[in-house]
C-alpha cells in the first residue's frame, strides 16, 4: 500500500524513512484512511522496539509518513531453513513481545504480526513496524486521538493468512489475543524454519487454522525444551480463551525459560537450577531442558573448553544516581555487543546482573558455567568520565587484559556505545587468544570437536609453519569425524586446505581447492548465519578467485556479528587485492580502523599484510613497506607477507633488500617459484594492470622476469 524511501533530514542531520501512499491508492478513501491510521497508531507508541513516527504530512497532494530509519534486515530474511538457535529465537521473541505488549497496553492491536514486519539491526535489536492494519480495542483501552475504532467491514479479512488467528481469518471480530496467536506462529517459525499451518490455497489454509494441528517442535527440531513446546502450544490455541490472556504473561514464561537455559546450560549449577522459577509449571522441566538442549545440533559443550563470558554490572565510584545508570548502561551495551563475537556464549543481562554484589568471580563462573568475567568501574570528574575494564579468567584468577578509557559526557548514549565498542574490539581478540592458547596446552585426546578447532586455530595465529598447517588439517579432520554437523570445523578445514594451496605446500592443489570449496559450502548449508563459518568460507572463496562470493559471505558475517573483527579483516583483504580503486580505499579504511581499535588482536600480522597490499595498489609505497615490515616481524614464517615485503622494497628502489627477503622465503620453502606466484597474483587481481602493482618490485629485484 505504501512505498518506502530512505531520506535525509537536513535540519537534524539524520536519515529517516519516508513512506508514501502509492499513487494508485491515493484516490481510494479507505486505503488513505488505513495509511493515516498506521501513522496515528504508531505515533501513539513510545517503545525501543517499535519504529518511531516523526511526522505525518501532505506534500503536493501526496500523503507521507516520516519515521525512524532502521538500518537492518527483515526478520523473514534471517530465519534459516532449519530455524534459529533456541536461545536466539527466545531473545528475538522477547523483544517482539515487549513491543506488542506495549501496543496492547495503549489499546492497539497490530493484526499483521509476521517476520516481514520486524526489522533486525546489525546489533541484534528488533523494531516492529507496519501498523497499517492496526485497530483500537474496545472497552477501557486507552484512547488514541484521531485513530478510528474500526475501519473494516464485517467479513473482510485483512492481514497475512498464514499468521492469522482462526477468528481473524474467518472475518470475525478480534481482540489482542489474535496478536498472541500470530506471535505464536512467528515463534514456531523462528525455532523450526517452517510455518505451523500450510495449505495449497486460501480455503485449505483457513481449514488448517481452524482444525489442523501443528507438528510438535521437537519433531522438527529434536532437543527443543519441553517448556518452549508448551508456550508455543498455548499461544496457538484455536480458541482465544485457551491462549495466554495477555502478552506480558507469555513474555514472563519466555523470560523464565531463558533464565533457566542460561543457568543450567551444560547441566552446570544444579543448585541454582533447582531453585529457578518453573514458569508454566512443568514438573522436572529444568533438568529435562538441560539434557534436551545438549542434543541440539551445535558444537559439543565441554565445560571449560567452551568460550563463555559474563559481563557484571560496572560499579559507579560516585554517589550520583546518574553515574550508576551510565555504568549499568555500559555493561548492558557490552552484553549485546559481545554477542556478536563468534563462538562465544554470553551470559544474559538477567543472569549476569544478579551478581552485582558478588565479589568472588569464582562463584559467578561456577554458577553461570562461564570461564571469563568482564568487570569495570566508572568515575566522573566534571564533564569527563573514566571507565576501567578488566577481563579475568575466573578459573585461574589470571587477569588477561585491562584498559582505562577517558571520555566526555556531552552525549551519554554515544559515550556508552563508543566505550562498549572499544572494549569489545579489545576483548574479542583476547578471548580468541586465550581460547586457542588453552586448547594448545591440552592433550588432543582430551579435546572435543570444539577444542580441536581451537587448537588448530592456535597453529594459524601463533605458530605458523608448514608443519603447523599440516597439524591443523589433521586436527580439523578429526573434529569433522567427531561431529560431522559441526559447521565451524568444516569451514576451518576449507580455510586450511586453501591456505595449503596459497602457501605453495599442497601436494595436489586442484584437489585441495575442490575440497576446500566443498567444505566451505557444506559449512554454510549447516550454519548459514554462523559468522565464523561465513568468515572462513569468505576467505576460501577469495583465494579461489571468487571475489563476489567472498564479499557476499563476509558482508553477511559482519552484518550478523558487527564485532567479528576477523571477518572485517578478510573483507578488507578481498577489496584490497581484487576490488577497483574505490574498493581498495574502502578496504584500506577497514584495515586501518582495525589496527587502531584492536592493536592487540591476534590477527594483527595478517591485517598488516593486507594493509601493505592495499598501499601498494594505491602506490603508497613507503606505507606498504612499513606495514609489511611489521607483519614479517610479528609472523616471520608467513611467506606471503615476506614476498609482499620484497615487492614493496623493490618498488621503493631497495632491490638488494628485496632479494634478501626472497632468499629467506626460499630457504624455508623452496617450492615457491616465480611462475606459481605470478599465477596466484593474477588470479586474485583479475587484471594485468592490477597484478603489476604486486609484481613490479619483484621484477626490479630480479626474482621474476
DOSE-498458 format. One record per residue (C-alpha): residue number from 1; residue in three letters; x, y, z negated. Coordinates in steps of 0.001 Angstrom, whole numbers, padded with zeros to 6 digits. Each point is the difference from the previous one (the first is absolute). Example, Ala and Ser with C-alpha at 12.3 -4.5 7.8 and 13.67 -1.06 7.14 Angstrom:
# residues 2
  nr rest      xx      yy      zz
   1  Ala  012300 -004500 -007800
   2  Ser  001370  003440  000660
//
This chain:
# residues 705
  nr rest      xx      yy      zz
   1  Unk  000000  000000  000000
   2  Unk  002927  002323 -000642
   3  Unk  003396  000586  001560
   4  Unk  002894  000588 -002408
   5  Unk  003054  002139  000778
   6  Unk  003179  000668 -001942
   7  Unk  000410  003755 -000382
   8  Unk  002124  002496 -001924
   9  Unk -001362  002650 -002331
  10  Unk  002257  003031  000705
  11  Unk -001000  001801 -003182
  12  Unk  000810 -002772 -002464
  13  Unk  002670 -001621  002201
  14  Unk -001459 -003477 -000247
  15  Unk -001414 -002637  002310
  16  Unk -003730 -000632 -000080
  17  Unk -002390 -002371  001733
  18  Unk -002730  001694  002027
  19  Unk -003068 -002073  000821
  20  Unk -002218  001345  002782
  21  Unk -003477 -001211  000818
  22  Unk  000212 -001669  003410
  23  Unk -001337  002206  002803
  24  Unk -002547 -002616  001023
  25  Unk -001452 -000080 -003522
  26  Unk -000052  003730 -000739
  27  Unk -003492  000447  001433
  28  Unk -001423 -002887 -002040
  29  Unk -001325  001515 -003254
  30  Unk  000091 -003334 -001836
  31  Unk  003631 -000665  000896
  32  Unk  000932  003578 -000838
  33  Unk -001668 -000324 -003383
  34  Unk  001857 -003284 -000670
  35  Unk  003265  001699  000961
  36  Unk -000606  002906 -002393
  37  Unk -001155 -002375 -002722
  38  Unk  003386 -001716  000122
  39  Unk  001693  003305 -000747
  40  Unk -002428  000915 -002790
  41  Unk  000231 -003423 -001613
  42  Unk  003788 -000159  000115
  43  Unk  000439  003628 -001068
  44  Unk -001972 -000752 -003163
  45  Unk  002613 -002553 -001036
  46  Unk  003366  000695 -001596
  47  Unk  002067 -003151 -000302
  48  Unk  003594 -000930  000927
  49  Unk -001244 -002929  002118
  50  Unk -002651  001922  001932
  51  Unk  000937  002241  002913
  52  Unk -000422  003653 -000993
  53  Unk -002238  002219  002141
  54  Unk  001307  003564  000300
  55  Unk -002625  001683  002156
  56  Unk -003088 -000439  002211
  57  Unk -000362  002476  002843
  58  Unk -001259  000652  003509
  59  Unk  002177  001446  002746
  60  Unk -001409  000905  003409
  61  Unk -002981 -002235 -000633
  62  Unk  002085 -002992 -001121
  63  Unk -000401 -001351 -003536
  64  Unk  003154 -001202 -001719
  65  Unk  001292 -001158 -003362
  66  Unk  003492  000936 -001207
  67  Unk  001301 -002597 -002409
  68  Unk  003131 -001372 -001581
  69  Unk  002397 -001580  002496
  70  Unk  001078 -003429 -001215
  71  Unk  003153 -001350  001632
  72  Unk -000618 -003728  000062
  73  Unk -001694 -002953  001651
  74  Unk -003507 -001438 -000323
  75  Unk -000135 -002885 -002452
  76  Unk -001473 -002082  002831
  77  Unk  003368  000228  001794
  78  Unk  001943 -001217 -003025
  79  Unk -001866 -003185 -000908
  80  Unk  001929 -002920  001532
  81  Unk -001673 -003123  001347
  82  Unk  000752 -001893 -003201
  83  Unk -001023  002843 -002281
  84  Unk  001947  002173 -002408
  85  Unk  001774 -001324 -003091
  86  Unk -002576 -000205 -002781
  87  Unk  001742  002630 -002131
  88  Unk  000101  002486  002889
  89  Unk -003649 -000662  000840
  90  Unk -000997  000681 -003600
  91  Unk  002038  003219 -000114
  92  Unk -001688  001244  003171
  93  Unk -003418 -001106 -001233
  94  Unk  000387  001887 -003275
  95  Unk  000728  003246  001817
  96  Unk -003060 -000483  002218
  97  Unk -002152 -000918 -002988
  98  Unk  001036  003142 -001888
  99  Unk -000837  002155  003021
 100  Unk -003372 -001613  000674
 101  Unk -000865 -000009 -003696
 102  Unk  000595  003748 -000092
 103  Unk -002315  000449  003002
 104  Unk -002673 -002064 -001747
 105  Unk  000346  002117 -003142
 106  Unk -000731  003017  002210
 107  Unk -003096 -001753  001327
 108  Unk  001518 -000802  003414
 109  Unk -000141 -003399  001710
 110  Unk  002571 -000457  002760
 111  Unk -001925 -002657  002021
 112  Unk  002834 -000680  002444
 113  Unk  002860 -001374 -002104
 114  Unk  002449 -001954  002140
 115  Unk  003790 -000169  000483
 116  Unk -000254  002330  003003
 117  Unk -001276  002758 -002298
 118  Unk  002939 -000255 -002397
 119  Unk  003397  001521  000825
 120  Unk  003197 -001275 -001648
 121  Unk  002935  002391 -000301
 122  Unk  003622 -001125  000312
 123  Unk  000241  000043 -003795
 124  Unk -002921 -002396 -000412
 125  Unk -002552  002646 -001050
 126  Unk -003516 -000436  001376
 127  Unk -002568  002563  001158
 128  Unk -003648 -000822  000652
 129  Unk -001495  002023  002835
 130  Unk -002951  000204  002396
 131  Unk -003005  000841 -002152
 132  Unk -002045  000450  003176
 133  Unk -002580 -002578 -001136
 134  Unk -000017  001062 -003638
 135  Unk -003323  000570 -001759
 136  Unk -001057  001226 -003414
 137  Unk -001313 -002355 -002605
 138  Unk -003356  000793 -001486
 139  Unk -000872  000336 -003647
 140  Unk  002375  001900 -002204
 141  Unk  002929  000033  002394
 142  Unk  001983  003178 -000068
 143  Unk -001248  002318  002755
 144  Unk  002246  001186  002785
 145  Unk -001078  003361  001291
 146  Unk -001102 -000093  003627
 147  Unk  000219 -003789  000421
 148  Unk -003213 -001716  001151
 149  Unk -001525 -002803 -002040
 150  Unk -000687 -002140  003080
 151  Unk  000568  000520  003675
 152  Unk -000743 -003504  001285
 153  Unk -003403 -001332  000794
 154  Unk -001171 -003319 -001433
 155  Unk  001217 -002941  002045
 156  Unk  002940  001845  001604
 157  Unk  003326 -001653 -000805
 158  Unk  003145  002108 -000353
 159  Unk  003430 -001370 -000859
 160  Unk  002244 -002859  001085
 161  Unk -001903 -003263 -000016
 162  Unk  002655 -002440 -001251
 163  Unk  000538  002147 -003109
 164  Unk -003660  000736 -000794
 165  Unk -001977 -001247 -002947
 166  Unk -002943 -002218  001108
 167  Unk -002569  002649 -000932
 168  Unk  001893  002672  001962
 169  Unk  000296 -002236  003082
 170  Unk -003770 -000524 -000125
 171  Unk -000739  003741 -000091
 172  Unk -001298 -000086 -003565
 173  Unk  000599  002758 -002581
 174  Unk  003418 -000294 -001667
 175  Unk  001698  001224 -003137
 176  Unk  003620  000056 -001187
 177  Unk  000083 -003806 -000204
 178  Unk  000097 -000143  003797
 179  Unk  003446  001608 -000229
 180  Unk  000994 -002658 -002541
 181  Unk -000889 -002716  002521
 182  Unk  002024  001777  002724
 183  Unk  002881  000317 -002438
 184  Unk -000192 -003757 -000600
 185  Unk  000264 -000615  003752
 186  Unk  003073  002243  000168
 187  Unk  001659 -001744 -002946
 188  Unk -000712 -003398  001550
 189  Unk  001546  001169  003289
 190  Unk  003062  001490 -001705
 191  Unk  000719 -003289 -001768
 192  Unk -000746 -002419  002860
 193  Unk  000395  002047  003188
 194  Unk -003490 -001167  001031
 195  Unk -003600  001181 -000408
 196  Unk -002373 -001937 -002272
 197  Unk -002954  000237  002395
 198  Unk  000268 -000337  003769
 199  Unk -002371 -000683  002860
 200  Unk -000135 -000102  003772
 201  Unk -002523  002852  000132
 202  Unk -001836  002474 -002191
 203  Unk -002770 -002403 -000964
 204  Unk  002529 -002684 -000929
 205  Unk  001996  002390 -002198
 206  Unk -003134  001192 -001811
 207  Unk -001005 -003631 -000548
 208  Unk  003419 -000686 -001538
 209  Unk -000251  003082 -002203
 210  Unk -003355 -001221 -001326
 211  Unk  000502 -003756 -000184
 212  Unk  003662 -000844  000728
 213  Unk  002608 -000944 -002591
 214  Unk  003490  001408  000296
 215  Unk  002810 -002545  000005
 216  Unk  001752 -000035 -003389
 217  Unk  003116  002145 -000165
 218  Unk  002052 -002965 -001208
 219  Unk -000985 -001995  003074
 220  Unk  001561  002643  002242
 221  Unk  002785  001082 -002369
 222  Unk  000980 -002817 -002389
 223  Unk  001116  001326 -003367
 224  Unk -002324  003009 -000187
 225  Unk -000868  000615 -003684
 226  Unk -003370 -001390 -001093
 227  Unk -000839  003363 -001535
 228  Unk  000364  001748  003362
 229  Unk -002283 -002604  001583
 230  Unk -002611  000821 -002642
 231  Unk  000330  003775  000488
 232  Unk -000448 -000247  003779
 233  Unk -002878 -002467 -000361
 234  Unk -001896  002316 -002329
 235  Unk  000549  003009  002267
 236  Unk -001341 -002007  002983
 237  Unk -003166 -001159 -001743
 238  Unk -003001  000062  002371
 239  Unk -002290  001752 -002486
 240  Unk  001038  003441 -001249
 241  Unk -000979 -000930 -003569
 242  Unk  002532 -002859  000050
 243  Unk  002907  002281  000935
 244  Unk  002030  002204 -002299
 245  Unk -002252  002702 -001380
 246  Unk  002562  002697  000815
 247  Unk  003453  000465  001480
 248  Unk  001795  000704 -003316
 249  Unk -001072 -003432 -001273
 250  Unk  001497 -001642  003087
 251  Unk  003175  002085 -000266
 252  Unk  000333 -000943 -003672
 253  Unk  000093 -003697  000886
 254  Unk  002541  000662  002746
 255  Unk  002222  001970 -002386
 256  Unk -000168 -002780 -002582
 257  Unk  001002 -002517  002651
 258  Unk  002833  002237  001236
 259  Unk  001343  000394 -003539
 260  Unk -000048 -003762 -000557
 261  Unk  001757 -000648  003303
 262  Unk  002722  002487 -001010
 263  Unk  000516 -001548 -003416
 264  Unk -000250 -003726  000774
 265  Unk  001714 -000132  003395
 266  Unk  002238 -003045  000081
 267  Unk -001678 -001058 -003311
 268  Unk  002190  002324 -001994
 269  Unk -001077  001469 -003331
 270  Unk -002653 -002531 -001001
 271  Unk -000813  001830 -003289
 272  Unk -000783  003251  001811
 273  Unk -002074 -001863  002576
 274  Unk -001994 -001798 -002674
 275  Unk -001096  003333 -001470
 276  Unk -000848  001584  003377
 277  Unk -003633  001024  000579
 278  Unk -001986 -002613  001916
 279  Unk -001770  002520  002225
 280  Unk -002856 -002080  001343
 281  Unk  000340 -002646 -002664
 282  Unk  001256 -003096  001832
 283  Unk  001292 -002611 -002475
 284  Unk  003698 -000639  000429
 285  Unk  000236  002540  002831
 286  Unk  003348  001422 -001042
 287  Unk  002070 -003149  000201
 288  Unk -001874 -001326  003009
 289  Unk  000736  003210  001900
 290  Unk  003690 -000178 -000856
 291  Unk  000291 -003495  001403
 292  Unk -002148  000846  003023
 293  Unk  002025  003081  000842
 294  Unk  003156 -002102  000045
 295  Unk -001461 -002063  002845
 296  Unk -000515  003005  002256
 297  Unk  002287  000091  003058
 298  Unk  002844  002265 -001124
 299  Unk  003637 -000263 -001106
 300  Unk  000343 -002426 -002902
 301  Unk -000014  001802 -003322
 302  Unk  002895 -001163 -002130
 303  Unk -000067  002366 -002940
 304  Unk  003220  001956 -000215
 305  Unk  000878 -000700  003630
 306  Unk -002872  002191  001223
 307  Unk  000650  003771  000272
 308  Unk -002430  001765 -002333
 309  Unk -000185  003311 -001805
 310  Unk -002107  001956 -002463
 311  Unk -000034  003803 -000127
 312  Unk -000686  001130 -003558
 313  Unk -001590  003375 -000759
 314  Unk  002657  002704  000059
 315  Unk  000342  001767 -003340
 316  Unk -000436  003734 -000366
 317  Unk  002602  001627 -002229
 318  Unk -002213  002970 -000818
 319  Unk -003293  000492 -001823
 320  Unk -001729  001542  003025
 321  Unk -002833 -002243  001215
 322  Unk  000541  001200  003565
 323  Unk  003506 -001467 -000092
 324  Unk -001411 -003319 -001182
 325  Unk -002428  000005  002930
 326  Unk  002852  000766  002395
 327  Unk  002150 -002790 -001436
 328  Unk -002886 -002442  000309
 329  Unk -000610  001139  003559
 330  Unk  003593 -000676  001010
 331  Unk -000208 -003546 -001357
 332  Unk -003304 -000593  001796
 333  Unk  001477  001278  003279
 334  Unk  002951 -002340 -000462
 335  Unk -002238 -003034 -000430
 336  Unk -001730  000777  003273
 337  Unk  003234  000762  001813
 338  Unk  001879 -003079 -001240
 339  Unk -002813 -002124  001389
 340  Unk  001447  000816  003415
 341  Unk  003381 -001621 -000777
 342  Unk  000010 -003379  001782
 343  Unk -000174 -003220 -002034
 344  Unk -000406  001855 -003270
 345  Unk -002822 -000773 -002421
 346  Unk -001001  003149 -001883
 347  Unk -001972 -000227 -003219
 348  Unk -003172  002044  000308
 349  Unk -000602  003367 -001642
 350  Unk -002476 -001652 -002388
 351  Unk  002462 -002715 -001028
 352  Unk  003082  002240 -000340
 353  Unk -001592  002902 -001856
 354  Unk -001041 -002241 -002892
 355  Unk  003641  000109 -001080
 356  Unk  000414  003751 -000441
 357  Unk  000931 -000505 -003667
 358  Unk  002096 -003161  000466
 359  Unk  003743  000680 -000303
 360  Unk  001015 -003655  000490
 361  Unk  000392 -000536  003748
 362  Unk  000372 -003756 -000523
 363  Unk -003555 -000092 -001364
 364  Unk -001222  001853  003080
 365  Unk  001863 -002376  002304
 366  Unk -001253 -003121 -001758
 367  Unk -003600  001163 -000147
 368  Unk -000242  001154  003617
 369  Unk  002359 -002670  001394
 370  Unk  002269  002587  001610
 371  Unk  003766  000425  000122
 372  Unk  000587  003721  000511
 373  Unk -001391  002961 -001927
 374  Unk  000085  003611  001159
 375  Unk -000231  002543 -002807
 376  Unk  000438  003737 -000171
 377  Unk -000527  003288 -001750
 378  Unk -000965  003562  000864
 379  Unk  001129  003257 -001596
 380  Unk -001135  003511  000945
 381  Unk  002061  003184 -000241
 382  Unk -001952  003001  001244
 383  Unk -001012 -000659  003587
 384  Unk  002457 -002874  000403
 385  Unk -000447 -003646 -000894
 386  Unk  002630 -002673 -000508
 387  Unk -000970 -003614  000658
 388  Unk  002278 -002850 -000977
 389  Unk -000649 -003510  001330
 390  Unk  001667 -003289 -000944
 391  Unk -000245 -003459  001563
 392  Unk  000725 -002872 -002398
 393  Unk  000274 -003751  000445
 394  Unk -002135 -000976 -002985
 395  Unk  001319 -003575 -000057
 396  Unk  003633  001035 -000432
 397  Unk -000629  003469 -001522
 398  Unk  002358  001393  002668
 399  Unk -000600  003509  001300
 400  Unk  000203 -000239  003794
 401  Unk -000561  003599  000973
 402  Unk -000747  003422 -001497
 403  Unk -000462  003440  001461
 404  Unk -001164  003453 -001055
 405  Unk -002097  002330  002156
 406  Unk -000575  003717 -000535
 407  Unk -002826  001716  001855
 408  Unk -002277  003012 -000219
 409  Unk -003629 -000409 -000981
 410  Unk -001580  002499  002378
 411  Unk -001956 -002827  001587
 412  Unk -000536 -002736 -002542
 413  Unk -001339 -002577  002455
 414  Unk  002793  000561  002494
 415  Unk  002534 -000383 -002822
 416  Unk -001543 -003318 -001047
 417  Unk  000099 -001361  003528
 418  Unk  003496  001303  000745
 419  Unk  001552 -001513 -003109
 420  Unk -001913 -003247  000486
 421  Unk  001275 -000311  003562
 422  Unk  003616  000613 -000999
 423  Unk -000130 -002464 -002883
 424  Unk -001628 -002664  002155
 425  Unk  002574  000491  002753
 426  Unk  002769 -000553 -002519
 427  Unk -001592 -002843 -001984
 428  Unk -001019 -001831  003148
 429  Unk  003641 -000394  000925
 430  Unk  000978 -000969 -003542
 431  Unk -002663 -002698 -000096
 432  Unk  001156 -001445  003320
 433  Unk  003571 -000086 -001262
 434  Unk -000875 -001415 -003429
 435  Unk -002262 -002685  001441
 436  Unk  002500 -001235  002573
 437  Unk  002947  000104 -002387
 438  Unk -001898 -002036 -002587
 439  Unk -000913 -002558  002637
 440  Unk  003605 -000158  001214
 441  Unk  001138 -001035 -003484
 442  Unk -002561 -002805 -000266
 443  Unk  000820 -003511  001287
 444  Unk -001973 -000535  003242
 445  Unk -001495 -003233 -001323
 446  Unk -001943  001941 -002633
 447  Unk -001470  002602  002352
 448  Unk -003428 -000150  001576
 449  Unk -000722  001331  003492
 450  Unk -000153  003593 -001223
 451  Unk  003325 -000297 -001801
 452  Unk  001665 -001604  003012
 453  Unk -001071  002950  002157
 454  Unk  001404  002437 -002579
 455  Unk  003277 -001924 -000103
 456  Unk  000231  000164  003804
 457  Unk -000641  003742 -000215
 458  Unk  003001  000309 -002316
 459  Unk  002300 -001278  002753
 460  Unk -001375  002645  002345
 461  Unk  000329  002946 -002375
 462  Unk  003060 -000853 -002077
 463  Unk  002145 -002669  001628
 464  Unk -000271  000447  003738
 465  Unk  002217 -002607  001632
 466  Unk -000353 -002514  002819
 467  Unk -000220 -002736 -002599
 468  Unk -002534  002044 -001952
 469  Unk -002381  000129  002975
 470  Unk  000197 -003788  000344
 471  Unk -000571 -000472 -003737
 472  Unk -003005  002330  000176
 473  Unk -001486 -001954  002908
 474  Unk  000344 -003258 -001931
 475  Unk -001745  001522 -003034
 476  Unk -002828  001347  002145
 477  Unk -000573 -003319  001755
 478  Unk -000313 -001577 -003448
 479  Unk -002474  002692 -001048
 480  Unk -002172 -000681  003057
 481  Unk  000141 -003728 -000711
 482  Unk -001133  000580 -003605
 483  Unk -002849  002288  001021
 484  Unk -000827  000034  003746
 485  Unk -002638  002687 -000573
 486  Unk  002400  002439 -001713
 487  Unk  000009  002700  002659
 488  Unk  002964  001950 -001389
 489  Unk  002253 -003069  000236
 490  Unk -000857 -000385  003686
 491  Unk  000501  003724  000637
 492  Unk  003438 -000022 -001633
 493  Unk  000885 -003153  001932
 494  Unk -000797  001862  003219
 495  Unk  002082  002963 -001159
 496  Unk  003082 -002079 -000781
 497  Unk -000281 -002001  003225
 498  Unk -000035  003185  002059
 499  Unk  002873  001377 -002075
 500  Unk  002020 -003084  000843
 501  Unk -000474  000939  003652
 502  Unk  000689  003696 -000529
 503  Unk  003170 -000772 -001970
 504  Unk  001277 -002267  002810
 505  Unk  000196 -003073 -002221
 506  Unk -002878 -001982  001490
 507  Unk  000840 -003392  001535
 508  Unk -003089  000292  002227
 509  Unk -001219  003608  000359
 510  Unk -003016 -000740  002209
 511  Unk -001306 -002658 -002386
 512  Unk  000554  002264 -003025
 513  Unk -001848  002906  001624
 514  Unk -002931 -002260  000873
 515  Unk -000152 -001464 -003521
 516  Unk  000362  003461 -001574
 517  Unk -002965  001349  001980
 518  Unk -002060 -003093 -000778
 519  Unk  000766  000314 -003736
 520  Unk -000800  003711 -000046
 521  Unk -003304 -000425  001812
 522  Unk -001018 -002940 -002197
 523  Unk  000768  002126 -003050
 524  Unk -002255  002793  001282
 525  Unk -002781 -002525  000637
 526  Unk  000308 -001178 -003614
 527  Unk  000211  003478 -001554
 528  Unk -000957  002785  002441
 529  Unk  000020  002647 -002753
 530  Unk  003166 -001027 -001864
 531  Unk  002432  002947  000328
 532  Unk  003075 -002197 -000468
 533  Unk -001189 -002343  002755
 534  Unk -000655  002930  002320
 535  Unk  003369  001631 -000721
 536  Unk  001949 -003169  000824
 537  Unk -002123 -000805  003037
 538  Unk  000585  003554  001178
 539  Unk  003766 -000456 -000088
 540  Unk -000310 -003326  001836
 541  Unk -002023  001718  002718
 542  Unk  002483  002879  000196
 543  Unk  003038 -002220  000376
 544  Unk -001843 -002034  002638
 545  Unk -000490  003117  002123
 546  Unk -003719  000384 -000859
 547  Unk  000092  003602 -001187
 548  Unk -003753  000677  000215
 549  Unk -000835 -003115 -002024
 550  Unk  002666  000956 -002528
 551  Unk -001379  003510 -000459
 552  Unk -003556 -001333 -000341
 553  Unk  000993 -002498 -002717
 554  Unk  002191  002445 -001908
 555  Unk -002545  002825  000183
 556  Unk -002635 -002344 -001390
 557  Unk  002399 -001016 -002786
 558  Unk  000563  003579 -001159
 559  Unk -003698  000849  000372
 560  Unk -000883 -002850 -002347
 561  Unk  002927  000558 -002374
 562  Unk  001294  003568  000330
 563  Unk  002821 -000670 -002478
 564  Unk  001349 -002939  001994
 565  Unk  003314  001726  000601
 566  Unk  001487 -002983  001844
 567  Unk -002728  000222  002649
 568  Unk  000547  003751  000319
 569  Unk  003682 -000681  000624
 570  Unk -000738 -002556  002712
 571  Unk -002446  002393  001634
 572  Unk  002663  002695  000020
 573  Unk  002422 -002497  001541
 574  Unk -002415 -000979  002786
 575  Unk -000640  003621  000943
 576  Unk  003710  000867 -000194
 577  Unk  001065 -002721  002422
 578  Unk -002920 -000382  002403
 579  Unk -002187  003088 -000218
 580  Unk  000147  003095  002162
 581  Unk  001818  003064 -001319
 582  Unk -003018  001166 -002023
 583  Unk -000298 -003418 -001639
 584  Unk  003734 -000009 -000764
 585  Unk -000425  003300 -001841
 586  Unk -003002 -001446 -001846
 587  Unk  001950 -003129 -000921
 588  Unk  002981  002004 -001213
 589  Unk -002304  002064 -002195
 590  Unk -001366 -003181 -001597
 591  Unk  003489 -001316 -000707
 592  Unk  001277  003260 -001465
 593  Unk -003013  000164 -002327
 594  Unk  000637 -003564 -001141
 595  Unk  003663  000691 -000699
 596  Unk -000893  003119 -001953
 597  Unk -002829 -001421 -002109
 598  Unk  001370 -003516 -000607
 599  Unk  003824  000270 -000065
 600  Unk  000325 -003149 -002138
 601  Unk -002184 -002244  002167
 602  Unk  001661 -003265  001121
 603  Unk -000854  000835  003631
 604  Unk  002182  003127  000024
 605  Unk  002854 -001597  002054
 606  Unk -002466 -000906  002735
 607  Unk -001792  003355 -000089
 608  Unk  003399  001637  000519
 609  Unk  000658 -002266  002993
 610  Unk -003413  000896  001459
 611  Unk  000703  003696 -000642
 612  Unk  003328 -000253  001793
 613  Unk -001742 -001446  003077
 614  Unk -002520  002859 -000036
 615  Unk  002731  002629 -000308
 616  Unk  001924 -001565  002891
 617  Unk -003146  000049  002150
 618  Unk -000389  003711 -000772
 619  Unk  003736  000720  000611
 620  Unk  000524  000929 -003654
 621  Unk  003295 -001875  000062
 622  Unk  001542  001278 -003231
 623  Unk -003146 -000959 -001935
 624  Unk  000012 -003374  001729
 625  Unk  003608 -000643 -001013
 626  Unk -000687  000961 -003618
 627  Unk -003127 -002187 -000329
 628  Unk  001688 -003036  001580
 629  Unk  003082  000465 -002188
 630  Unk -002162 -000056 -003136
 631  Unk -001909 -003031  001256
 632  Unk  003156 -002053  000597
 633  Unk  001401  001011 -003385
 634  Unk -003136 -001301 -001734
 635  Unk -000388 -003151  002126
 636  Unk  003432 -000852  001506
 637  Unk -001116 -003252  001653
 638  Unk -002939  001478  001893
 639  Unk  001456 -000265  003510
 640  Unk -002547  002137  001808
 641  Unk  000654  002988 -002208
 642  Unk  003734 -000310  000586
 643  Unk -000495 -000149  003795
 644  Unk -002245  003068 -000238
 645  Unk  002724  001685 -002040
 646  Unk  002531 -000829  002731
 647  Unk -002253  001505  002675
 648  Unk -000499  003204 -001998
 649  Unk  003727  000283 -000592
 650  Unk  000672 -000542  003711
 651  Unk -002492  002693  000946
 652  Unk  001751  002316 -002468
 653  Unk  003286 -000606  001829
 654  Unk  001480 -002194 -002743
 655  Unk  000577 -002980  002278
 656  Unk  002793 -001611 -002012
 657  Unk -002155 -000013 -003127
 658  Unk -002852 -001413  002085
 659  Unk  002117 -002966  001148
 660  Unk  001104 -000599 -003587
 661  Unk -003664 -000486 -000908
 662  Unk -000556 -002360  002938
 663  Unk  003054 -002002 -001078
 664  Unk -001517 -000398 -003463
 665  Unk -003239 -001233  001566
 666  Unk  001735 -002547  002208
 667  Unk  002148 -001240 -002864
 668  Unk -003103 -001063 -001914
 669  Unk -002175 -000958  002981
 670  Unk  001943 -000735  003199
 671  Unk -003186 -001203  001755
 672  Unk -001069  003590  000655
 673  Unk  000816  000952  003604
 674  Unk -000407  003302  001879
 675  Unk -002493 -001578  002410
 676  Unk -002178 -001309 -002818
 677  Unk  000003  003360 -001739
 678  Unk -000844  001917  003201
 679  Unk -002929 -002337  000659
 680  Unk -001330  000540 -003540
 681  Unk  000280  003771  000224
 682  Unk -001807  000083  003343
 683  Unk -002774 -002232 -001342
 684  Unk -000650  002395 -002877
 685  Unk  000595  003265  001873
 686  Unk -002041 -000972  003092
 687  Unk  001687  002537  002290
 688  Unk  003606  000307  001134
 689  Unk  000059  003661 -001018
 690  Unk -000950 -000796 -003604
 691  Unk  002294 -003036 -000107
 692  Unk  003003  002083  001063
 693  Unk -000285  002055 -003192
 694  Unk  000927 -003169 -001917
 695  Unk  002663 -001164  002467
 696  Unk  001967  003095  001067
 697  Unk  002241  000046 -003051
 698  Unk  000767 -003699  000367
 699  Unk  000975  000614  003634
 700  Unk  002271  002840 -001060
 701  Unk  001650 -002287 -002534
 702  Unk  000552 -002648  002673
 703  Unk -002079 -002832 -001505
 704  Unk -002571 -000026  002809
 705  Unk  000374  001020  003623
//
